[in-house]
Amino acid sequence: MKRNFRFYIALWGAKIGTKLLKLLKRNASFFPGKFALSICPDFMGMIEKPKTIIAVTGTNGKTTVCNMIEDVLADNGYDFIDNKIGSNVNSGIATALISGANFKGKAKKNMAVLEIDERSAPKVYPYVTPTYLVCTNLFRDSMLRNAHAEFIANILTNNIPKETKLILNGDDLISSGIAPENERQYFGISRLDTDLEECNNIVRDIVVCPKCNGKLEYDYVRYNHIGRAHCVNCDFGSPKIDFEITKIDFENKKMVMQTQEGEEEYNLITDGIINIYNMVATISALKQLGLTAQQINNSLKKQKIVETRYSEEVVNGIRIVNHLAKGMNPIACSRVFDYIRKDKGNKAVILLLDDLHDEMSSSENITWHYDTDFEFLNDDSIKQIIAPGPRHLDTFVRLQMAEILPDKIVHIKDKMDGAEKLDLSSIDTVYILYDVYTIKLCNMVKERVIKMIKEKEEEKHEN
Ligand SMILES: [Zn+2]
């Protein structure tokens, strides 16, 4: 795209402005891209981009996958730009490109790793052509932001550049079908002992064949619409997988990937199926860039799934786990609920998923409650569920509809007071589930839980 005077004003203004903000010790992570796009809407088309761009999109897991790709690349000496600081919408991507370019608008590095919000596709792909685009999956998400999974799939199909090579989840019949004309490779996980014949989730975002509206028959279901299926009328079905996990050994923490070159062994750095998918997506992308299985595995095994998503601490023998669950995102919540019920020992769960909070004053309705498998919390090992926050009555109703006994449930309006109601007798693990908007609250609640455990221990000693 031909540059004009506005481009240079936008670029220099963004660069000088960022320097000034930094001198004033002000947060400059959002400014450059926003400023540049306001001066020059075509800015991203005019700035020179790194030669190789790895982009990651999808409903769930894109941040984790981006982080893992970046960590492995950095560990192997690659130099690249990313949009880790800032955002995954067009202004965040513009910010990354500005920081990666000099005053003439020339790219300083050869590679970029970009997380791109699915809904931002029409604002990003006309200007940025990813060399590779990983799509982790597509599910229903916050209705307010994303409407429906098919709507998002359509946005992607209509906007992804034809030259982009896709790396897709072959176990997901929605995202595996995006941009059908593009060159593509699929990753997946073959049948597991825990797979089901029938879907036990409330929602499944694809139930009929998108080609002929025929019946979709599932060979097996992993969760929601993840699994392998085929249409009973036409040739539509799960694709042939190029990077397939054929064996997972949870005990010895190993997994085997079958590729065209043969079998490769990787260390398992997580025991949750969601993060195994994130690992497989990461490995598939890195292999496209020419990294060997050994290089990838040596770097991956040093990693931990990012702290802000999952962290645990043991205080006087009680585990306290902070786990991101993403309120308003029924699949993300259901996966975490399933993980908790299958975890060992007795648990108490504090739900900080209320969608009415200071950071986001607007709110959507509570339909996501009814798309989420709260039924998974109805388990003998879950002894107490605490739902604090302005929506506590809505959550209380939903938990009772899941036939959870009312005496197991504490619901209370004040967000902080929930922790006080925790009954620690016979509890091995306290799960605190939070949303991206409630990280601060989660840490405050965790501190209060730790204080309570310590006080209880002191009381024991005094008696
Ligand atoms: Zn069909």
Boltz pocket constraint, residues with backbone or C-beta under 6 A from the ligand:
constraints:
  - pocket:
      binder: B
      contacts: [[A, 209], [A, 210], [A, 211], [A, 212], [A, 213], [A, 214], [A, 231], [A, 232], [A, 233], [A, 234], [A, 235], [A, 236]]
      max_distance: 6.0
